[in-house]
Structure formats: structure tokens, C-alpha cells
Amino acid sequence: MLYNIDPGGLEVYLLRFFRHYQGQFRATLICKSGKTGALLKGYEDAGVEVITVRTGYMNPVSLWKIYRLLRNRKFDGICDLTSNFGGLYMWLARKASIRSRVAYYGQSTNHFRSSALKSSFDRMVNRLVYRNATAIVLNSHTATDNFFPYRVAGDPRFKVVYNGVDAAMFSDEKDDEMKQALGIPVSSFVIGHTGRFDEKKNHQAVLDLAVRACATWDDCYVICCGKGTEQLQESINRRQLAGRVLALGYRDDVHRILRTFDVFYFPSYTEGQPNSLIEAMMAGLPFVASDIVPIRDTVPEHLHGQLVGPDDVGSAFHLIQRMKEDRQLRIRLSCRDWAIEAYNANDRFREFLESVAGDQIV
């Protein structure tokens, strides 16, 4: 169960999971927003049945529809991927006698502005997850501590499963043809960022860095790729960066876009376990990223020196300056082999499947 299947880290991760196991089990995806999204064809091509049901905690009719759907379809298991908001659906699944009820957390903190009412509601649905889920899967230890600080030590329902990424999709060979298609000189130095347009992704820092980098180096370009990033164009124009900073919006060829980058910059304020950063590492890119716990847990310890405060654009610039001036340093800072082993799709997807299906796997 998801809200929709518009492009995002979680939605892309789940699509890759279904593709990995295509034809090996029957899968149904329930979109709780009542809408599908841009990834619909990809899910359908992977053999996933997609159902839309407009739900809401204050809409008893929609909740009854969900309950009847769960009861009548007799699913072997259900996995809700909307963090605490899956609480009521865990309860409904229990009432519908679904044996395996999994709540998945793909973020390390809540993504809404807190208020007394929202916090009270959040605590309620969090407790519903805790009381009704047969397994609680999170993609970072930070998420476990943040969402369930009260959990009983040793509770076997809790499991941290890291993201799986198919390394075959990513290459460290540069793509000069793509550079030319984007209108960037082949000899240029490219600082890149991938991720949806969201306040938490801190595109402001990316643009602040772009101002400094483009003023310093005539051959420097900055690329922002991800759903909604075209909304940056007004800020780009206002800063007189048109032509030097490209806001590409959503691309289904991000694996090729990464091959135009020389350095990856990722100044997020908060993350779960960032697929974008993992993909950049698999593409062999040196990085500068935020010094926050979820990212420290995602990258190898020997590269923690590449982490700076999310708004510390000055330190980020100096690290990138060193890499621009020293190609051999960029090569040494690559951790492609480490990332391929750490986020091996076969192992990580198997862990996720076992968490969802348990002893039903044959």
C-alpha cells in the first residue's frame, strides 16, 4: 500500500523490487490517494495489479472499502509503506485475518510540520502500528530510534533492511553523448544532484553552491534532476545562472544523467536511506553530502570527511574545489565497489521479501 506511484525514492525502490521478482509471486499495489501516477506502466509491465482506493482516516466509507477489499481478496500478506500512517490499515488487516502484516518506514523522521493536533494523531497511529503489525521494517537504525523509542528491547518484529539497487544499471564510464544532448561542453566540470523538489532536499544550498562555483570556474555546470526540479528555473534565472544550471525535472534515464557528473552534491536536511546517494556511489562518483546520521550510516566510514552541515556551502565548495583540481583524488574518493557490495540487490531484496512474506517463502 502506497499513496501513489509518482516518481520518488520509495516508489522507484518498490518498482525495482517487483521487477527483480517478476513472475515469482502475485502482487497487488493499492494506491491510497485514489490515483496512480507516472510509474503506472512500469508497475504494470512488472506484472503488478494496481488498484486505486481513495482513503482517509476520517472517511469511514473508504475504510470499509479497504476492509472489504482485504477480507475478500484473502491476501497472504500486506505491507503498508506509509510509515505511521499505515497504523489503521494494520488494524484493518488484522480484522480481515491477514496473517502477515508489515509496516515499512522509508524515512527517518516525519515529513509534516508538527502541531499539537498532528502530534497527538501521529502518536495514535504509531501505536496502532506497534500493536497490530507482525513485522516493522525500517531502512535505518535512526528511523527505529525516532519512531519507536519505547519499543521493548529485543522485539523480534523490528528489522532494519537496507535498500537494494541493481548495480548493472549504473556505470562509471562518462557519457559524452548525453552531455552534448544536454547542451553541455564535453570538457566541462559538472556538479550534480538527483532528488525530487522538496524543502528537505535543500535545493537552496545547491543553488548557493552553483553561484559560487560558476563564478569561480568558467567550465563548471550544475545539474538538478528529479521530479519537480523544473520549479527551480525562476530562481536560476533570478541568479543569472541560466545555461549554467540545468533543472531537468523527472527523467527515466537518471543512470545516464549520473554519467555526466564529475561530483555529486547532496545537502539534504533529513533522509531515510537515500537511493540517490547510493546510485551516485554505484556510478563511481565522489560526493559531498550532509553530515546527518542517516547519511553517515549510508556511506563508508572512511569517507565521513566528505560530509558537511547541510547549509555549510563554504565547506562543500572547498571540498569540491580540491576534487576539481585533482582528478586522481576524485578517483580515490570513489567507493563504487563498496556500494555494490553493501547494497547488493539480490541480498537486500531477499531480506525485504523475507520480512514481508516470512515463512510463506518457498
N, C-alpha and C positions, 0 to 999 in steps of 0.2 A: 504494500500500500504506500502510495506517494501522493503528493498534492497534484502534480502534473509531470509531464515529461518534456518540458522545455530544457534546453541545454544548461547544465550545471554540473558541478563536480560529482554529486551523488547520483544524478540521473545518468551521466555518462558511465560512471563506475558500474551501476547496475546493468546497463546495456551491455557492457563488456563481459560481465559475469554471465548473462544469458547467452551471449554469443559463444562463450567458452564452453558452455554445457549444452549447446543447441541440440535438440532431439533426444536428450538423455532423461528428461522428465517433463511433465506437463506444467506449464507456468501460466499464471493469470496475474495481470497487474491491474489493480484498482486505483484509478485516479480520483482522489477525494475532492478535487476542486470542481468536478463536473466537466472538465476539459482535458484534452490530451496534451499535445504540444508538438514542437518541431521535430522531435525524435521518434514520432509515431511510426514512420515507415521502418526505421531501424529496428524497433522492437518487434514489429510485425514480421519483418524479414528473419528475425531470430526465433520465430515460432511462438512468440508470446501473445496470448489473448489479452487485449486491452479493454477494460470496462471503465466507463465513467459514471460516477455517482456523486452528485453534489451533496456534501455532508456539512454538518455543523453541530457543535456541541449544544446549541440552543434550538436545534431543529429536530424534534422527536420523530417526525415523519421520515427524514433521511436516515436517522439512526435505526429506525425499524426496518428500512430497506436494506441497510447494511447487514443487520442481524439476520434477516431472511435470506439474503444472498449467502452469507457464511453458513447458515444452517442447511440450506437446500443444496448447495454445491458440495457439501461434505469434503472440504479441503483437508488434506493430511496435515498441513501446517500453514501458518500465516506469519508474515514478517512485516511489521509496520516500520517504515524508515523515516518517521517524522518526529523522532525524539520523544519528549514528554507528551506531545500532542497525540501520541499513539495510545495513551493510557486508557481512554474509554473504549477503544477498539480492541485492546487486550481483554477488557472485561466482557465485551460483547462476544469475542471469540471463545472465551471460557464458557459463557452461557450457551453458545452454539456447539459446545462439546468438541471444539477443535483441540487436538492433542498437543500439537507443538505451537506455542505462541511466543514469538520472538520480537522484542523491541530493539531497534537498531538506532544508534546515535552516531551520526556522521559529523558532528560538530562538538567543540569542546565547551561552548557556553551557549546560552540562549541568544537568539538573534532578534529580540524585540526590546524596545525601551521599557524599562521597568516602571511599575506603578504599584500602589498598594493592592488594587484590584487584580492586576495582572499577576502579581507575585503570589497572591492567595490562590488564584486559579491554577497557576503553574505548580504550586505545591500539591494541590489536589490531584492533578493528572499524573504528576510524578509518582505519587503514592499508588495510584491505580496501576501504573506500570509495575511497580515493585511487588504489588500483591497478586497480580494476575499473569505476569509473563513467566513462561517456563525457562526462558533464557533472555539475558540482557547483554547485547553485543555492542561494544563501543570500539572506535578506531584509534583511541589514545587513552593512556592512563590518566591524562589530565581530565578528560571527559568523565571518567569513572569517579574521580575525586570531586569534581564540580557538581555533577548531577546526583550522586549518591553518597554523600559524606557520612550518612547514617547507616550504611549497609553493614550487615554482620560480617565480620572478618571470616574469610574462607568460604563464603557463599558460592557454591559451585555454578550458580546460574550466570555469574559475571564472567565475561571473557573479552579480552582485547584482541581484535583481529585487524591486522594492518591491511592497507589497500593492496590489491593485486593489479599489476599493469603488465600487459603483453609487451615485452621488450622488443619483439620483432617489428613492432610498429615504428620504432624510433632508431634513428641512425645519427652518428656523429659526423657524417660526411656533409659538407656545406652544399647548399642548393643555390647555385648562382642563377639558375634559370628562374627560380622563384623570386630572387632579388630583382631581377630585371622585370619580371611581371608586376612587381610592386612599385617599380619606378625608382629603385634604389641602386646606386652605382655598385658594381660587383666588389670594388675595392673598399667600400665603406665599412665603418665600425658600427655595429648595431647592438644597442641595449634593448632587451625585450622583456615584456611582461605578458603573461596569459592569465585570464581570470575574468569572471563576469563583472559588470559595472555595479559596484556596491560600495557603500561607505566603508565597510570593514576591510575592503581590499586596498584602500588608501591610494587611489589613483592620484590624489593631490600630491603625494610625495613623488610619484613617477613623473608628473609634470614639472615639479620643482627641480628634480634632478635633470630633466630634459633641458630646462632653461640654462642651467649651469654647463651641462655637457656640450650642448650645441653652440654655446657662446665660446667655449674653450677649444673645441675641435671642429674644423670645417667638414671633416669627413664622417661626423657622427650623426646617426639617425636613431630614433626611438620608435618602437612598435608596441602598440597595445592591442591585444587580440582577445576577444571574449564577448559574450552576449551583452549587448547594451553599451559597449565601449564607444560606439559611434556618437554617443551623447557627449563625449569629451570634445567634440570638434569645436564647439563655441569657445571653450577655454583655450584650446590650441590656437585658434585664430586670434583671440584676445592677447595671447602671449607672443604673438608673431612667430609661431612655430610651424605654421602651415608648410607642408612639403618636407619638413624635417621630423615631425612626429606624425605617425600614421595610426589612426584609430580604425581598426579593421572590422569591428563587430564580431559576430559569431562566424567561425569558419569550421568546416568539417575536415579541413586538411591541416589542422594545427601541427601535426607531425612534420609537415614540410615547412610551415612557418618557423618552427623552432630551429630548423637547419639554416635559417638566415641570420640567427642571433649569434653574437660573439660572447655576450654576457647576459645572464638572467637576473632581473631585479624584482624582488618580491617583498614589499614592505607592509604586509597585512597587519592589522591590529589584532585579529583573532583568527584562528583556524581550527579545524578538526585535525585531519591529516591531509595536507594539501596535494591533490593529484597533480596540479600544475607544476609544483616544485619537483615532485617525483619524476614526472615526464621530462622536465628540463635536465635533471640529473641523468636520466637514461639516455638523453640526447647528447650527453657528454659536456654539457655547458657548465662553466664555472658560474657561481652565483654570489649575490649579496642578498640577504634576506633578513627578516625581522628576528630580533633576539627575544622570542617568546617561547614558552615551554613546548607547545605542540610542534614548533619548527625545530627546536633543539632535539626533540625526540625523533624527528623525521630524517635529519641529516647526520652523517658520520661525525663522531666526536672530534676528530682531528680537524674538521672544518668549522668548528664553532667560532673561530676567529673571523669568519665571513659574515657573522651575524651582528647586526647593529639595531639600535632602537628604531621603531617604525617611522618616526619623524626625524631621525638623525640623518638628514640628507647629506650633510657635510661629510660625515664619516663614510657614508655609502659612496660618495663621489671619490674620495681619496682611495678607497679600495678598488674601485673601478678604474681609476687613473693608473694605478700600479699594474693592473691587468692589461690595460690598453697598451702600455709602454713595454710590456714583456710577454710576448706570445708564449714563451716556454712556461711562464708562470701560469698562464691560462690552462695549458695542458696539464701541469702538475695539480691544479685545483679541480680538475675533472674527477668525478667519482662514479663514472658510468658503470664500471664492473661491480662496485659495491652496491649500487642501486638495483642493478639487475638481479643480484642475489637476494638482497633484502626484501624486494617487492615482487619476487617471482610469482607470476600469475598462477601457475599450477598449484603451488603451495598455499598461497594466500586465498585463492578462490575456494580451494578444498576446505580450508579452515572455516570460511564463511558458510559453505554448504553444510558442513557438519554441524555448525551452530544452529542452522535453520532446521535441518532435517533430522539431526540426531541419529538414533539407531534405526531410522527408516531407510538409511542409505544401504544399498545392496552392492 
